[in-house]
């Protein structure tokens, strides 16, 4: 059985990152985006074509329509060492209460992808 094919380890951070202007003032409100579901997915485990990605759903929980949402996925190996950090975004209006499904792919295949054991997601919002 392909043990790695069934891994779905995640550390989900419930808050969100704030974008900050040069003078140090926040330009977004914390908590506008929440991750409602996520999973680590493997295609072709144990082969040169092994691919790893995070499939997730986020929700706009704020009171305003967002025109930009950014999600950062950081991938870790078995020892907890960071392997790679990747950003996915959407540049369309996401109204209050709407959900957005997305995937963030680890940028390497094969043996490098097989090293991924866990991940961390961090949402950020923009106006």
C-alpha positions as CSV (number, residue, x, y, z in Angstrom):
1,X,0.0,0.0,0.0
2,X,1.2,3.5,-0.8
3,X,1.5,5.0,2.7
4,X,2.3,8.4,1.3
5,X,-0.7,8.4,-1.0
6,X,-3.0,8.6,2.0
7,X,-1.2,11.3,4.0
8,X,-3.3,14.3,4.7
9,X,-1.3,16.2,7.4
10,X,-2.1,19.8,7.8
11,X,-1.4,22.7,10.1
12,X,-4.2,25.2,9.4
13,X,-3.8,28.7,10.7
14,X,-7.2,30.2,11.4
15,X,-6.3,33.9,11.1
16,X,-5.0,35.7,8.1
17,X,-1.9,37.7,7.2
18,X,-2.4,41.5,6.9
19,X,-0.9,43.5,4.1
20,X,0.8,46.5,5.6
21,X,1.5,49.9,4.1
22,X,5.0,51.4,4.3
23,X,3.9,53.6,7.3
24,X,2.9,50.5,9.2
25,X,-0.9,50.9,8.9
26,X,-3.0,47.8,8.1
27,X,-4.9,48.0,4.8
28,X,-6.9,44.8,5.3
29,X,-9.0,43.5,8.2
30,X,-7.9,40.3,9.9
31,X,-10.2,37.4,9.6
32,X,-11.7,38.2,6.1
33,X,-10.8,34.8,4.8
34,X,-11.0,31.4,6.5
35,X,-9.9,28.0,5.3
36,X,-12.9,25.7,5.5
37,X,-11.4,22.5,4.1
38,X,-8.0,21.3,2.9
39,X,-6.1,18.1,2.0
40,X,-2.7,16.9,0.8
41,X,-3.1,15.0,-2.5
42,X,-0.7,12.7,-4.3
43,X,-0.8,11.6,-7.9
44,X,1.4,8.7,-9.1
45,X,3.1,8.0,-5.8
46,X,6.5,6.2,-5.9
47,X,7.1,7.1,-9.6
48,X,9.1,9.8,-11.4
49,X,5.8,11.5,-12.1
50,X,4.7,11.8,-8.5
51,X,2.9,15.1,-8.0
52,X,1.9,16.6,-4.7
53,X,-0.6,19.5,-4.2
54,X,-2.9,20.9,-1.6
55,X,-6.6,21.1,-2.5
56,X,-8.6,23.5,-0.4
57,X,-11.6,25.7,0.0
58,X,-11.6,29.2,1.5
59,X,-14.5,31.4,2.4
60,X,-14.9,35.2,2.5
61,X,-16.1,35.7,6.0
62,X,-15.8,39.5,6.0
63,X,-18.5,42.0,5.2
64,X,-17.0,43.3,2.0
65,X,-16.4,41.9,-1.5
66,X,-12.7,41.0,-2.0
67,X,-11.1,41.5,-5.4
68,X,-7.9,39.7,-4.5
69,X,-7.3,36.6,-2.3
70,X,-3.8,35.1,-1.7
71,X,-3.0,31.8,-0.2
72,X,0.5,30.7,0.7
73,X,1.3,27.0,1.0
74,X,4.5,26.0,2.7
75,X,5.6,22.4,2.3
76,X,7.6,20.5,4.9
77,X,9.6,17.2,5.0
78,X,9.4,14.5,7.6
79,X,11.8,16.4,10.0
80,X,9.7,19.6,9.7
81,X,12.2,21.3,7.4
82,X,10.7,23.7,4.9
83,X,11.0,22.4,1.3
84,X,9.2,25.1,-0.6
85,X,6.7,27.9,-0.3
86,X,4.2,28.6,-3.1
87,X,1.5,31.3,-3.5
88,X,-1.8,30.9,-5.2
89,X,-4.3,33.8,-5.8
90,X,-7.6,34.8,-7.3
91,X,-8.1,38.1,-9.0
92,X,-11.9,38.2,-9.2
93,X,-14.6,39.5,-6.9
94,X,-15.4,37.1,-4.0
95,X,-18.5,38.3,-2.2
96,X,-19.2,38.0,1.5
97,X,-20.0,34.4,2.3
98,X,-18.8,33.0,-1.0
99,X,-16.3,30.1,-1.2
100,X,-13.4,29.6,-3.5
101,X,-11.8,26.2,-4.3
102,X,-8.2,26.2,-5.2
103,X,-5.1,24.0,-5.4
104,X,-1.5,24.8,-4.7
105,X,1.0,22.5,-6.4
106,X,4.5,21.6,-5.0
107,X,6.8,22.7,-7.8
108,X,8.8,19.5,-8.0
109,X,8.0,16.0,-9.1
110,X,9.2,12.4,-8.4
111,X,11.6,12.0,-5.4
112,X,11.4,15.6,-4.4
113,X,7.6,15.4,-4.3
114,X,7.8,12.2,-2.2
115,X,9.7,14.2,0.5
116,X,6.6,16.2,1.3
117,X,5.0,15.1,4.6
118,X,3.0,18.1,5.7
119,X,2.1,21.6,4.8
120,X,0.9,24.9,6.3
121,X,-1.7,27.3,4.7
122,X,-1.8,31.0,5.3
123,X,-4.6,33.2,3.8
124,X,-4.2,36.9,3.1
125,X,-6.6,39.3,1.6
126,X,-6.5,42.5,-0.4
127,X,-9.0,45.1,-1.4
